[in-house]
Structure formats: C-alpha cells, structure tokens
Amino acid sequence: MYRAITENIEVTVEPFYLEEQSAPDESRYVWAYRVTIINHSDIPVQLRSRTWKITDAHGRTEEVRGPGVVGEEPFLSPGDSYQYSSGCPLTTSSGMMSGSYMMQNHESGSPDEGKLFAITIPAFSLDIPGHRPVLN
C-alpha cells in the first residue's frame, strides 16, 4: 500500500497485477489499482481533475489528464472517504505511476466557489509478484 497526505487529504493506492488480462508473449501487462481518498480536513472538498504520469520499464513516460475519476467528481465532507478502482496496461513487465488530483475546497458552501489546490497521488510500482524487472 502506498500513501500520501497533502492539505489533510489522504490518498492511498494498492496496485494488483491482473494475470488473467495480461499476455506476456504479446508484451501486454495489465494492472488494476484501488485508490482511497480520505478528507481529514475541516473543510468539504471536491475532486475536480486528475493527472497521471505513467512510466514503463524502458523509461517511456505517458501523461494522462482529465476531469474527475472514473466519470465522477466526488464530494467529500470532513471525515468522508471515497474509493474507486481503475487499471493500466503496459508493454513492459514493470513500471511506475504517480500523479495528482486537483481538488476544490467548499468552505463557502457554494459548489461553484472555492480555492483549487493539488494533492499528491503517491508514486507506486507496477510489478509482477515474484518477478524481478529487467531494466533496459
């Protein structure tokens, strides 16, 4: 499990290798990851967008940006948590992911107002269990 806390918002990530969806002989490796976001602050917040940096074992990097997560822009009151799962295919047997979420605070109570701020998604490795990655 990987964990980061920014502005009293905790993000944990747990990656899983999906052997049944992977085809190593075709250079296709697939991982799922479960993200949990917990609002430890005293202010309601809403996740507005995400940015992911995905790096494979050859050092090739792809950046993915978009609104919300899995089609949602979750609102978290103080003490609330939100969990979702997603996935990532690679052409190498290992890699890394990291990123950030753009959050909006709703201290004023209005959904259209509030300061935007970034929170860290912890860097996490995508590795096949029991397999040592070969870096080129």
A tleap script that builds the chain and sets N, CA, C and O, in Angstrom:
source leaprc.protein.ff14SB
mol = sequence {
  NMET TYR ARG ALA ILE THR GLU ASN ILE GLU
  VAL THR VAL GLU PRO PHE TYR LEU GLU GLU
  GLN SER ALA PRO ASP GLU SER ARG TYR VAL
  TRP ALA TYR ARG VAL THR ILE ILE ASN HIE
  SER ASP ILE PRO VAL GLN LEU ARG SER ARG
  THR TRP LYS ILE THR ASP ALA HIE GLY ARG
  THR GLU GLU VAL ARG GLY PRO GLY VAL VAL
  GLY GLU GLU PRO PHE LEU SER PRO GLY ASP
  SER TYR GLN TYR SER SER GLY CYS PRO LEU
  THR THR SER SER GLY MET MET SER GLY SER
  TYR MET MET GLN ASN HIE GLU SER GLY SER
  PRO ASP GLU GLY LYS LEU PHE ALA ILE THR
  ILE PRO ALA PHE SER LEU ASP ILE PRO GLY
  HIE ARG PRO VAL LEU CASN
}
set mol.1.N position { 0.856 -1.171 0.000 }
set mol.1.CA position { 0.000 0.000 0.000 }
set mol.1.C position { 0.906 1.239 0.000 }
set mol.1.O position { 1.918 1.288 0.699 }
set mol.2.N position { 0.522 2.217 -0.786 }
set mol.2.CA position { 1.279 3.469 -0.909 }
set mol.2.C position { 0.392 4.601 -0.391 }
set mol.2.O position { -0.823 4.582 -0.586 }
set mol.3.N position { 1.009 5.595 0.275 }
set mol.3.CA position { 0.209 6.612 0.971 }
set mol.3.C position { 0.868 7.986 0.875 }
set mol.3.O position { 2.089 8.109 0.966 }
set mol.4.N position { 0.036 9.022 0.688 }
set mol.4.CA position { 0.493 10.412 0.729 }
set mol.4.C position { -0.601 11.255 1.375 }
set mol.4.O position { -1.789 10.984 1.203 }
set mol.5.N position { -0.191 12.276 2.115 }
set mol.5.CA position { -1.142 13.217 2.715 }
set mol.5.C position { -0.733 14.622 2.292 }
set mol.5.O position { 0.409 15.036 2.489 }
set mol.6.N position { -1.688 15.352 1.705 }
set mol.6.CA position { -1.490 16.736 1.295 }
set mol.6.C position { -2.697 17.536 1.762 }
set mol.6.O position { -3.838 17.143 1.518 }
set mol.7.N position { -2.448 18.658 2.434 }
set mol.7.CA position { -3.559 19.527 2.881 }
set mol.7.C position { -4.607 18.738 3.672 }
set mol.7.O position { -5.803 19.007 3.564 }
set mol.8.N position { -4.154 17.765 4.467 }
set mol.8.CA position { -5.031 16.912 5.277 }
set mol.8.C position { -5.973 16.027 4.459 }
set mol.8.O position { -7.002 15.568 4.955 }
set mol.9.N position { -5.601 15.796 3.196 }
set mol.9.CA position { -6.326 14.846 2.358 }
set mol.9.C position { -5.383 13.657 2.146 }
set mol.9.O position { -4.282 13.815 1.618 }
set mol.10.N position { -5.825 12.473 2.563 }
set mol.10.CA position { -5.004 11.268 2.453 }
set mol.10.C position { -5.384 10.487 1.203 }
set mol.10.O position { -6.564 10.285 0.914 }
set mol.11.N position { -4.366 10.051 0.467 }
set mol.11.CA position { -4.569 9.217 -0.715 }
set mol.11.C position { -3.748 7.945 -0.530 }
set mol.11.O position { -2.535 8.007 -0.330 }
set mol.12.N position { -4.410 6.797 -0.598 }
set mol.12.CA position { -3.700 5.523 -0.562 }
set mol.12.C position { -3.994 4.784 -1.866 }
set mol.12.O position { -5.083 4.888 -2.430 }
set mol.13.N position { -2.990 4.033 -2.330 }
set mol.13.CA position { -3.122 3.277 -3.572 }
set mol.13.C position { -2.626 1.860 -3.334 }
set mol.13.O position { -1.585 1.646 -2.712 }
set mol.14.N position { -3.390 0.895 -3.839 }
set mol.14.CA position { -2.991 -0.504 -3.760 }
set mol.14.C position { -3.074 -1.103 -5.168 }
set mol.14.O position { -4.171 -1.321 -5.683 }
set mol.15.N position { -1.909 -1.372 -5.799 }
set mol.15.CA position { -1.916 -1.956 -7.143 }
set mol.15.C position { -2.016 -3.477 -7.108 }
set mol.15.O position { -1.606 -4.113 -6.138 }
set mol.16.N position { -2.569 -4.057 -8.185 }
set mol.16.CA position { -2.726 -5.504 -8.333 }
set mol.16.C position { -2.395 -5.888 -9.771 }
set mol.16.O position { -2.897 -5.269 -10.708 }
set mol.17.N position { -1.563 -6.894 -9.951 }
set mol.17.CA position { -1.275 -7.407 -11.291 }
set mol.17.C position { -2.434 -8.288 -11.727 }
set mol.17.O position { -2.878 -9.148 -10.966 }
set mol.18.N position { -2.930 -8.085 -12.947 }
set mol.18.CA position { -4.047 -8.863 -13.477 }
set mol.18.C position { -3.520 -9.889 -14.484 }
set mol.18.O position { -3.498 -9.649 -15.691 }
set mol.19.N position { -3.103 -11.023 -13.955 }
set mol.19.CA position { -2.502 -12.073 -14.785 }
set mol.19.C position { -3.456 -12.548 -15.872 }
set mol.19.O position { -3.037 -12.795 -17.002 }
set mol.20.N position { -4.749 -12.677 -15.534 }
set mol.20.CA position { -5.724 -13.200 -16.490 }
set mol.20.C position { -5.980 -12.246 -17.658 }
set mol.20.O position { -6.447 -12.687 -18.708 }
set mol.21.N position { -5.689 -10.956 -17.504 }
set mol.21.CA position { -5.871 -9.996 -18.597 }
set mol.21.C position { -4.560 -9.692 -19.323 }
set mol.21.O position { -4.553 -9.000 -20.341 }
set mol.22.N position { -3.467 -10.208 -18.800 }
set mol.22.CA position { -2.151 -9.952 -19.377 }
set mol.22.C position { -1.781 -11.053 -20.371 }
set mol.22.O position { -2.256 -12.185 -20.286 }
set mol.23.N position { -0.907 -10.673 -21.324 }
set mol.23.CA position { -0.402 -11.623 -22.314 }
set mol.23.C position { 1.079 -11.312 -22.523 }
set mol.23.O position { 1.441 -10.626 -23.479 }
set mol.24.N position { 1.938 -11.817 -21.627 }
set mol.24.CA position { 3.366 -11.502 -21.712 }
set mol.24.C position { 4.002 -11.822 -23.061 }
set mol.24.O position { 4.893 -11.098 -23.505 }
set mol.25.N position { 3.561 -12.894 -23.723 }
set mol.25.CA position { 4.120 -13.237 -25.032 }
set mol.25.C position { 3.758 -12.211 -26.107 }
set mol.25.O position { 4.355 -12.194 -27.183 }
set mol.26.N position { 2.768 -11.351 -25.806 }
set mol.26.CA position { 2.372 -10.261 -26.708 }
set mol.26.C position { 2.773 -8.900 -26.138 }
set mol.26.O position { 2.313 -7.863 -26.616 }
set mol.27.N position { 3.631 -8.905 -25.115 }
set mol.27.CA position { 4.086 -7.672 -24.431 }
set mol.27.C position { 2.910 -6.848 -23.926 }
set mol.27.O position { 2.871 -5.630 -24.095 }
set mol.28.N position { 1.955 -7.529 -23.305 }
set mol.28.CA position { 0.797 -6.850 -22.704 }
set mol.28.C position { 0.706 -7.263 -21.246 }
set mol.28.O position { 0.498 -8.432 -20.924 }
set mol.29.N position { 0.867 -6.279 -20.374 }
set mol.29.CA position { 0.826 -6.478 -18.921 }
set mol.29.C position { -0.204 -5.501 -18.364 }
set mol.29.O position { -0.168 -4.310 -18.672 }
set mol.30.N position { -1.118 -6.008 -17.546 }
set mol.30.CA position { -2.225 -5.176 -17.067 }
set mol.30.C position { -2.272 -5.182 -15.543 }
set mol.30.O position { -2.170 -6.232 -14.908 }
set mol.31.N position { -2.428 -3.996 -14.974 }
set mol.31.CA position { -2.589 -3.837 -13.533 }
set mol.31.C position { -3.874 -3.100 -13.252 }
set mol.31.O position { -4.323 -2.270 -14.042 }
set mol.32.N position { -4.458 -3.417 -12.110 }
set mol.32.CA position { -5.551 -2.631 -11.551 }
set mol.32.C position { -4.980 -1.940 -10.324 }
set mol.32.O position { -3.976 -2.376 -9.760 }
set mol.33.N position { -5.626 -0.868 -9.921 }
set mol.33.CA position { -5.228 -0.208 -8.676 }
set mol.33.C position { -6.469 0.337 -7.997 }
set mol.33.O position { -7.398 0.823 -8.641 }
set mol.34.N position { -6.455 0.243 -6.677 }
set mol.34.CA position { -7.561 0.742 -5.856 }
set mol.34.C position { -7.065 1.984 -5.122 }
set mol.34.O position { -6.047 1.948 -4.432 }
set mol.35.N position { -7.795 3.075 -5.280 }
set mol.35.CA position { -7.447 4.340 -4.645 }
set mol.35.C position { -8.487 4.670 -3.589 }
set mol.35.O position { -9.689 4.558 -3.828 }
set mol.36.N position { -8.010 5.079 -2.411 }
set mol.36.CA position { -8.898 5.560 -1.356 }
set mol.36.C position { -8.468 6.980 -1.014 }
set mol.36.O position { -7.290 7.244 -0.773 }
set mol.37.N position { -9.435 7.888 -0.994 }
set mol.37.CA position { -9.193 9.294 -0.655 }
set mol.37.C position { -9.987 9.591 0.610 }
set mol.37.O position { -11.193 9.351 0.661 }
set mol.38.N position { -9.309 10.113 1.634 }
set mol.38.CA position { -9.969 10.428 2.910 }
set mol.38.C position { -9.751 11.901 3.219 }
set mol.38.O position { -8.623 12.394 3.185 }
set mol.39.N position { -10.839 12.598 3.520 }
set mol.39.CA position { -10.773 14.012 3.876 }
set mol.39.C position { -10.606 14.137 5.395 }
set mol.39.O position { -11.574 14.018 6.146 }
set mol.40.N position { -9.362 14.378 5.838 }
set mol.40.CA position { -9.084 14.580 7.265 }
set mol.40.C position { -9.170 16.062 7.643 }
set mol.40.O position { -8.914 16.419 8.793 }
set mol.41.N position { -9.525 16.924 6.692 }
set mol.41.CA position { -9.587 18.365 6.978 }
set mol.41.C position { -10.945 18.735 7.578 }
set mol.41.O position { -11.826 17.887 7.723 }
set mol.42.N position { -11.094 19.997 7.918 }
set mol.42.CA position { -12.353 20.506 8.471 }
set mol.42.C position { -13.223 21.147 7.401 }
set mol.42.O position { -14.254 21.742 7.715 }
set mol.43.N position { -12.818 21.032 6.136 }
set mol.43.CA position { -13.487 21.722 5.036 }
set mol.43.C position { -13.949 20.705 3.995 }
set mol.43.O position { -13.189 19.805 3.637 }
set mol.44.N position { -15.191 20.833 3.502 }
set mol.44.CA position { -15.622 19.961 2.411 }
set mol.44.C position { -14.785 20.227 1.161 }
set mol.44.O position { -14.432 21.372 0.875 }
set mol.45.N position { -14.468 19.162 0.417 }
set mol.45.CA position { -13.676 19.294 -0.806 }
set mol.45.C position { -14.307 18.449 -1.911 }
set mol.45.O position { -15.073 17.522 -1.651 }
set mol.46.N position { -13.964 18.795 -3.143 }
set mol.46.CA position { -14.440 18.027 -4.286 }
set mol.46.C position { -13.282 17.782 -5.240 }
set mol.46.O position { -12.502 18.686 -5.540 }
set mol.47.N position { -13.183 16.547 -5.711 }
set mol.47.CA position { -12.153 16.190 -6.679 }
set mol.47.C position { -12.626 16.656 -8.055 }
set mol.47.O position { -13.679 16.232 -8.531 }
set mol.48.N position { -11.844 17.530 -8.692 }
set mol.48.CA position { -12.231 18.105 -9.982 }
set mol.48.C position { -11.524 17.467 -11.175 }
set mol.48.O position { -12.129 17.290 -12.232 }
set mol.49.N position { -10.222 17.114 -11.008 }
set mol.49.CA position { -9.498 16.530 -12.140 }
set mol.49.C position { -8.322 15.714 -11.643 }
set mol.49.O position { -7.974 15.737 -10.462 }
set mol.50.N position { -7.716 14.988 -12.581 }
set mol.50.CA position { -6.585 14.137 -12.242 }
set mol.50.C position { -5.505 14.295 -13.296 }
set mol.50.O position { -5.777 14.623 -14.450 }
set mol.51.N position { -4.272 14.053 -12.873 }
set mol.51.CA position { -3.124 13.979 -13.764 }
set mol.51.C position { -2.306 12.769 -13.345 }
set mol.51.O position { -1.904 12.654 -12.187 }
set mol.52.N position { -2.062 11.874 -14.280 }
set mol.52.CA position { -1.254 10.687 -14.022 }
set mol.52.C position { 0.001 10.739 -14.875 }
set mol.52.O position { -0.039 11.169 -16.028 }
set mol.53.N position { 1.113 10.300 -14.308 }
set mol.53.CA position { 2.360 10.104 -15.033 }
set mol.53.C position { 2.649 8.605 -14.961 }
set mol.53.O position { 2.854 8.057 -13.878 }
set mol.54.N position { 2.664 7.946 -16.127 }
set mol.54.CA position { 2.855 6.501 -16.210 }
set mol.54.C position { 4.185 6.252 -16.913 }
set mol.54.O position { 4.390 6.703 -18.040 }
set mol.55.N position { 5.088 5.534 -16.247 }
set mol.55.CA position { 6.411 5.269 -16.788 }
set mol.55.C position { 6.631 3.766 -16.880 }
set mol.55.O position { 6.421 3.042 -15.906 }
set mol.56.N position { 7.056 3.294 -18.058 }
set mol.56.CA position { 7.304 1.859 -18.203 }
set mol.56.C position { 8.765 1.535 -17.870 }
set mol.56.O position { 9.540 2.428 -17.527 }
set mol.57.N position { 9.132 0.266 -17.971 }
set mol.57.CA position { 10.475 -0.184 -17.582 }
set mol.57.C position { 11.581 0.359 -18.490 }
set mol.57.O position { 12.758 0.307 -18.130 }
set mol.58.N position { 11.212 0.877 -19.658 }
set mol.58.CA position { 12.191 1.467 -20.570 }
set mol.58.C position { 12.333 2.973 -20.350 }
set mol.58.O position { 13.093 3.636 -21.055 }
set mol.59.N position { 11.604 3.510 -19.379 }
set mol.59.CA position { 11.667 4.939 -19.099 }
set mol.59.C position { 10.734 5.779 -19.954 }
set mol.59.O position { 10.735 7.005 -19.847 }
set mol.60.N position { 9.939 5.139 -20.799 }
set mol.60.CA position { 8.950 5.884 -21.596 }
set mol.60.C position { 7.842 6.354 -20.676 }
set mol.60.O position { 7.315 5.585 -19.871 }
set mol.61.N position { 7.493 7.632 -20.803 }
set mol.61.CA position { 6.503 8.236 -19.919 }
set mol.61.C position { 5.311 8.751 -20.709 }
set mol.61.O position { 5.458 9.364 -21.766 }
set mol.62.N position { 4.138 8.489 -20.174 }
set mol.62.CA position { 2.888 8.995 -20.744 }
set mol.62.C position { 2.183 9.789 -19.655 }
set mol.62.O position { 2.148 9.368 -18.498 }
set mol.63.N position { 1.619 10.942 -20.024 }
set mol.63.CA position { 0.860 11.736 -19.067 }
set mol.63.C position { -0.608 11.699 -19.464 }
set mol.63.O position { -0.952 11.907 -20.627 }
set mol.64.N position { -1.468 11.432 -18.490 }
set mol.64.CA position { -2.903 11.342 -18.723 }
set mol.64.C position { -3.583 12.374 -17.830 }
set mol.64.O position { -3.368 12.395 -16.618 }
set mol.65.N position { -4.403 13.228 -18.434 }
set mol.65.CA position { -5.145 14.254 -17.693 }
set mol.65.C position { -6.626 14.141 -18.032 }
set mol.65.O position { -6.993 13.716 -19.127 }
set mol.66.N position { -7.463 14.522 -17.087 }
set mol.66.CA position { -8.883 14.520 -17.386 }
set mol.66.C position { -9.705 14.950 -16.190 }
set mol.66.O position { -9.192 15.071 -15.078 }
set mol.67.N position { -10.992 15.181 -16.431 }
set mol.67.CA position { -11.885 15.571 -15.344 }
set mol.67.C position { -12.194 14.392 -14.430 }
set mol.67.O position { -12.329 13.259 -14.893 }
set mol.68.N position { -12.305 14.657 -13.147 }
set mol.68.CA position { -12.730 13.647 -12.181 }
set mol.68.C position { -11.958 12.348 -12.241 }
set mol.68.O position { -10.833 12.294 -12.737 }
set mol.69.N position { -12.581 11.307 -11.726 }
set mol.69.CA position { -12.050 9.945 -11.751 }
set mol.69.C position { -13.199 8.996 -12.069 }
set mol.69.O position { -14.298 9.155 -11.538 }
set mol.70.N position { -12.960 8.029 -12.913 }
set mol.70.CA position { -13.964 7.043 -13.347 }
set mol.70.C position { -15.343 7.691 -13.588 }
set mol.70.O position { -16.376 7.149 -13.192 }
set mol.71.N position { -15.330 8.850 -14.240 }
set mol.71.CA position { -16.572 9.531 -14.595 }
set mol.71.C position { -17.245 10.290 -13.465 }
set mol.71.O position { -18.377 10.747 -13.626 }
set mol.72.N position { -16.583 10.436 -12.332 }
set mol.72.CA position { -17.194 11.118 -11.189 }
set mol.72.C position { -16.286 12.236 -10.680 }
set mol.72.O position { -15.071 12.207 -10.874 }
set mol.73.N position { -16.899 13.216 -10.030 }
set mol.73.CA position { -16.181 14.275 -9.317 }
set mol.73.C position { -16.674 14.239 -7.866 }
set mol.73.O position { -17.503 15.054 -7.462 }
set mol.74.N position { -16.149 13.280 -7.088 }
set mol.74.CA position { -16.690 13.050 -5.743 }
set mol.74.C position { -16.520 14.237 -4.800 }
set mol.74.O position { -15.502 14.929 -4.814 }
set mol.75.N position { -17.553 14.450 -3.979 }
set mol.75.CA position { -17.585 15.480 -2.939 }
set mol.75.C position { -17.342 14.779 -1.611 }
set mol.75.O position { -18.012 13.798 -1.290 }
set mol.76.N position { -16.380 15.284 -0.838 }
set mol.76.CA position { -16.056 14.671 0.450 }
set mol.76.C position { -16.205 15.695 1.568 }
set mol.76.O position { -15.449 16.664 1.634 }
set mol.77.N position { -17.161 15.481 2.426 }
set mol.77.CA position { -17.289 16.292 3.640 }
set mol.77.C position { -16.173 15.894 4.600 }
set mol.77.O position { -15.549 14.850 4.409 }
set mol.78.N position { -15.906 16.699 5.626 }
set mol.78.CA position { -14.884 16.306 6.601 }
set mol.78.C position { -15.162 14.901 7.154 }
set mol.78.O position { -16.278 14.598 7.577 }
set mol.79.N position { -14.132 14.058 7.143 }
set mol.79.CA position { -14.260 12.690 7.643 }
set mol.79.C position { -14.716 11.680 6.601 }
set mol.79.O position { -14.644 10.476 6.848 }
set mol.80.N position { -15.187 12.141 5.428 }
set mol.80.CA position { -15.655 11.229 4.384 }
set mol.80.C position { -14.490 10.575 3.648 }
set mol.80.O position { -13.373 11.092 3.629 }
set mol.81.N position { -14.781 9.430 3.045 }
set mol.81.CA position { -13.797 8.777 2.182 }
set mol.81.C position { -14.476 8.382 0.877 }
set mol.81.O position { -15.700 8.269 0.801 }
set mol.82.N position { -13.663 8.177 -0.134 }
set mol.82.CA position { -14.139 7.778 -1.455 }
set mol.82.C position { -13.147 6.758 -1.997 }
set mol.82.O position { -11.935 6.938 -1.873 }
set mol.83.N position { -13.652 5.700 -2.589 }
set mol.83.CA position { -12.781 4.660 -3.120 }
set mol.83.C position { -13.212 4.325 -4.546 }
set mol.83.O position { -14.403 4.262 -4.852 }
set mol.84.N position { -12.217 4.110 -5.414 }
set mol.84.CA position { -12.502 3.673 -6.772 }
set mol.84.C position { -11.375 2.782 -7.263 }
set mol.84.O position { -10.284 2.767 -6.694 }
set mol.85.N position { -11.650 2.043 -8.323 }
set mol.85.CA position { -10.645 1.196 -8.945 }
set mol.85.C position { -10.539 1.537 -10.413 }
set mol.85.O position { -11.517 1.925 -11.053 }
set mol.86.N position { -9.336 1.386 -10.937 }
set mol.86.CA position { -9.083 1.621 -12.352 }
set mol.86.C position { -7.952 0.694 -12.782 }
set mol.86.O position { -7.527 -0.169 -12.013 }
set mol.87.N position { -7.467 0.869 -14.004 }
set mol.87.CA position { -6.435 -0.020 -14.483 }
set mol.87.C position { -5.443 0.660 -15.391 }
set mol.87.O position { -5.644 1.794 -15.826 }
set mol.88.N position { -4.346 -0.065 -15.676 }
set mol.88.CA position { -3.278 0.470 -16.503 }
set mol.88.C position { -2.596 -0.667 -17.252 }
set mol.88.O position { -2.045 -1.572 -16.625 }
set mol.89.N position { -2.624 -0.637 -18.603 }
set mol.89.CA position { -1.856 -1.611 -19.371 }
set mol.89.C position { -0.471 -1.049 -19.687 }
set mol.89.O position { -0.311 0.155 -19.883 }
set mol.90.N position { 0.519 -1.926 -19.735 }
set mol.90.CA position { 1.871 -1.551 -20.142 }
set mol.90.C position { 2.383 -2.575 -21.150 }
set mol.90.O position { 1.856 -3.683 -21.246 }
set mol.91.N position { 3.418 -2.193 -21.902 }
set mol.91.CA position { 4.063 -3.139 -22.819 }
set mol.91.C position { 5.309 -3.751 -22.184 }
set mol.91.O position { 5.983 -4.574 -22.803 }
set mol.92.N position { 5.620 -3.346 -20.934 }
set mol.92.CA position { 6.749 -3.915 -20.204 }
set mol.92.C position { 6.235 -4.571 -18.924 }
set mol.92.O position { 5.119 -4.301 -18.480 }
set mol.93.N position { 7.059 -5.430 -18.341 }
set mol.93.CA position { 6.615 -6.212 -17.177 }
set mol.93.C position { 6.678 -5.446 -15.860 }
set mol.93.O position { 6.386 -6.007 -14.804 }
set mol.94.N position { 7.051 -4.189 -15.913 }
set mol.94.CA position { 7.026 -3.360 -14.706 }
set mol.94.C position { 6.935 -1.902 -15.105 }
set mol.94.O position { 7.140 -1.544 -16.264 }
set mol.95.N position { 6.623 -1.066 -14.124 }
set mol.95.CA position { 6.515 0.369 -14.373 }
set mol.95.C position { 6.208 1.105 -13.087 }
set mol.95.O position { 6.209 0.525 -12.001 }
set mol.96.N position { 5.946 2.384 -13.230 }
set mol.96.CA position { 5.622 3.252 -12.090 }
set mol.96.C position { 4.478 4.171 -12.487 }
set mol.96.O position { 4.323 4.525 -13.656 }
set mol.97.N position { 3.685 4.548 -11.502 }
set mol.97.CA position { 2.655 5.571 -11.699 }
set mol.97.C position { 2.749 6.562 -10.557 }
set mol.97.O position { 3.084 6.195 -9.431 }
set mol.98.N position { 2.452 7.816 -10.849 }
set mol.98.CA position { 2.348 8.866 -9.839 }
set mol.98.C position { 1.429 9.923 -10.413 }
set mol.98.O position { 1.041 9.849 -11.579 }
set mol.99.N position { 1.083 10.899 -9.605 }
set mol.99.CA position { 0.215 11.941 -10.132 }
set mol.99.C position { -0.310 12.869 -9.074 }
set mol.99.O position { 0.229 12.978 -7.973 }
set mol.100.N position { -1.399 13.546 -9.450 }
set mol.100.CA position { -2.036 14.481 -8.523 }
set mol.100.C position { -3.512 14.621 -8.872 }
set mol.100.O position { -3.938 14.375 -10.000 }
set mol.101.N position { -4.265 15.021 -7.871 }
set mol.101.CA position { -5.672 15.366 -8.053 }
set mol.101.C position { -5.812 16.854 -7.820 }
set mol.101.O position { -5.202 17.400 -6.901 }
set mol.102.N position { -6.610 17.516 -8.640 }
set mol.102.CA position { -6.951 18.910 -8.400 }
set mol.102.C position { -8.248 18.897 -7.597 }
set mol.102.O position { -9.278 18.396 -8.048 }
set mol.103.N position { -8.165 19.456 -6.410 }
set mol.103.CA position { -9.309 19.495 -5.509 }
set mol.103.C position { -9.825 20.934 -5.417 }
set mol.103.O position { -9.093 21.884 -5.694 }
set mol.104.N position { -11.071 21.078 -5.033 }
set mol.104.CA position { -11.656 22.397 -4.797 }
set mol.104.C position { -12.258 22.385 -3.410 }
set mol.104.O position { -13.049 21.505 -3.071 }
set mol.105.N position { -11.870 23.391 -2.591 }
set mol.105.CA position { -12.479 23.432 -1.265 }
set mol.105.C position { -13.830 24.124 -1.365 }
set mol.105.O position { -14.038 24.999 -2.207 }
set mol.106.N position { -14.736 23.720 -0.500 }
set mol.106.CA position { -16.099 24.267 -0.497 }
set mol.106.C position { -16.399 24.871 0.861 }
set mol.106.O position { -17.470 24.666 1.434 }
set mol.107.N position { -15.425 25.624 1.365 }
set mol.107.CA position { -15.579 26.269 2.665 }
set mol.107.C position { -16.802 27.184 2.682 }
set mol.107.O position { -17.498 27.274 3.693 }
set mol.108.N position { -17.064 27.866 1.554 }
set mol.108.CA position { -18.184 28.811 1.494 }
set mol.108.C position { -19.526 28.105 1.389 }
set mol.108.O position { -20.571 28.713 1.621 }
set mol.109.N position { -19.503 26.812 1.036 }
set mol.109.CA position { -20.743 26.062 0.884 }
set mol.109.C position { -21.282 26.081 -0.531 }
set mol.109.O position { -22.176 25.300 -0.857 }
set mol.110.N position { -20.758 26.960 -1.384 }
set mol.110.CA position { -21.212 27.036 -2.766 }
set mol.110.C position { -20.397 26.071 -3.620 }
set mol.110.O position { -19.169 26.070 -3.543 }
set mol.111.N position { -21.063 25.246 -4.435 }
set mol.111.CA position { -20.333 24.287 -5.264 }
set mol.111.C position { -19.520 24.940 -6.378 }
set mol.111.O position { -18.624 24.304 -6.932 }
set mol.112.N position { -19.816 26.211 -6.721 }
set mol.112.CA position { -19.112 26.883 -7.808 }
set mol.112.C position { -17.993 27.784 -7.322 }
set mol.112.O position { -17.294 28.392 -8.133 }
set mol.113.N position { -17.813 27.880 -6.023 }
set mol.113.CA position { -16.760 28.726 -5.470 }
set mol.113.C position { -15.791 27.862 -4.686 }
set mol.113.O position { -16.089 26.715 -4.353 }
set mol.114.N position { -14.645 28.419 -4.401 }
set mol.114.CA position { -13.671 27.698 -3.598 }
set mol.114.C position { -12.336 27.601 -4.290 }
set mol.114.O position { -12.245 27.506 -5.514 }
set mol.115.N position { -11.308 27.627 -3.478 }
set mol.115.CA position { -9.930 27.577 -3.963 }
set mol.115.C position { -9.609 26.198 -4.520 }
set mol.115.O position { -9.971 25.179 -3.933 }
set mol.116.N position { -8.921 26.180 -5.664 }
set mol.116.CA position { -8.416 24.930 -6.229 }
set mol.116.C position { -7.027 24.671 -5.652 }
set mol.116.O position { -6.238 25.600 -5.480 }
set mol.117.N position { -6.732 23.407 -5.356 }
set mol.117.CA position { -5.409 23.042 -4.858 }
set mol.117.C position { -5.109 21.607 -5.260 }
set mol.117.O position { -6.014 20.784 -5.393 }
set mol.118.N position { -3.825 21.316 -5.452 }
set mol.118.CA position { -3.398 19.985 -5.882 }
set mol.118.C position { -3.018 19.140 -4.679 }
set mol.118.O position { -2.422 19.634 -3.722 }
set mol.119.N position { -3.369 17.862 -4.737 }
set mol.119.CA position { -2.913 16.903 -3.730 }
set mol.119.C position { -2.160 15.788 -4.444 }
set mol.119.O position { -2.444 15.470 -5.598 }
set mol.120.N position { -1.208 15.206 -3.749 }
set mol.120.CA position { -0.324 14.199 -4.318 }
set mol.120.C position { -0.946 12.811 -4.318 }
set mol.120.O position { -1.522 12.366 -3.324 }
set mol.121.N position { -0.817 12.141 -5.452 }
set mol.121.CA position { -1.077 10.707 -5.523 }
set mol.121.C position { 0.295 10.062 -5.333 }
set mol.121.O position { 1.209 10.356 -6.104 }
set mol.122.N position { 0.470 9.199 -4.342 }
set mol.122.CA position { 1.810 8.649 -4.109 }
set mol.122.C position { 2.310 7.841 -5.302 }
set mol.122.O position { 1.533 7.152 -5.963 }
set mol.123.N position { 3.603 7.928 -5.572 }
set mol.123.CA position { 4.209 7.094 -6.609 }
set mol.123.C position { 4.088 5.639 -6.174 }
set mol.123.O position { 4.324 5.311 -5.012 }
set mol.124.N position { 3.719 4.769 -7.109 }
set mol.124.CA position { 3.636 3.348 -6.788 }
set mol.124.C position { 4.154 2.518 -7.958 }
set mol.124.O position { 4.075 2.922 -9.118 }
set mol.125.N position { 4.685 1.346 -7.618 }
set mol.125.CA position { 5.271 0.494 -8.642 }
set mol.125.C position { 4.261 -0.518 -9.151 }
set mol.125.O position { 3.384 -0.979 -8.421 }
set mol.126.N position { 4.412 -0.847 -10.418 }
set mol.126.CA position { 3.620 -1.876 -11.069 }
set mol.126.C position { 4.579 -3.027 -11.346 }
set mol.126.O position { 5.369 -2.983 -12.289 }
set mol.127.N position { 4.497 -4.046 -10.517 }
set mol.127.CA position { 5.411 -5.180 -10.610 }
set mol.127.C position { 4.620 -6.483 -10.572 }
set mol.127.O position { 3.593 -6.582 -9.902 }
set mol.128.N position { 5.106 -7.461 -11.289 }
set mol.128.CA position { 4.502 -8.795 -11.248 }
set mol.128.C position { 5.007 -9.467 -9.968 }
set mol.128.O position { 6.218 -9.525 -9.751 }
set mol.129.N position { 4.117 -9.971 -9.121 }
set mol.129.CA position { 4.555 -10.609 -7.882 }
set mol.129.C position { 5.566 -11.724 -8.150 }
set mol.129.O position { 5.331 -12.588 -8.994 }
set mol.130.N position { 6.692 -11.705 -7.430 }
set mol.130.CA position { 7.721 -12.720 -7.559 }
set mol.130.C position { 8.603 -12.598 -8.788 }
set mol.130.O position { 9.428 -13.472 -9.052 }
set mol.131.N position { 8.433 -11.507 -9.549 }
set mol.131.CA position { 9.193 -11.313 -10.776 }
set mol.131.C position { 10.134 -10.118 -10.617 }
set mol.131.O position { 9.716 -9.049 -10.173 }
set mol.132.N position { 11.382 -10.299 -10.972 }
set mol.132.CA position { 12.354 -9.200 -10.930 }
set mol.132.C position { 12.339 -8.494 -12.273 }
set mol.132.O position { 12.602 -9.120 -13.300 }
set mol.133.N position { 12.029 -7.172 -12.288 }
set mol.133.CA position { 12.004 -6.466 -13.562 }
set mol.133.C position { 13.395 -6.343 -14.168 }
set mol.133.O position { 14.392 -6.207 -13.459 }
set mol.134.N position { 13.438 -6.396 -15.500 }
set mol.134.CA position { 14.679 -6.199 -16.240 }
set mol.134.C position { 14.617 -4.803 -16.836 }
set mol.134.O position { 13.753 -4.513 -17.663 }
set mol.135.N position { 15.539 -3.934 -16.413 }
set mol.135.CA position { 15.546 -2.569 -16.913 }
set mol.135.C position { 16.539 -2.449 -18.045 }
set mol.135.O position { 17.672 -2.920 -17.941 }
set mol.136.N position { 16.121 -1.826 -19.118 }
set mol.136.CA position { 16.995 -1.612 -20.277 }
set mol.136.C position { 17.402 -0.170 -20.366 }
set mol.136.O position { 18.139 0.208 -21.276 }
savepdb mol mol.pdb
quit
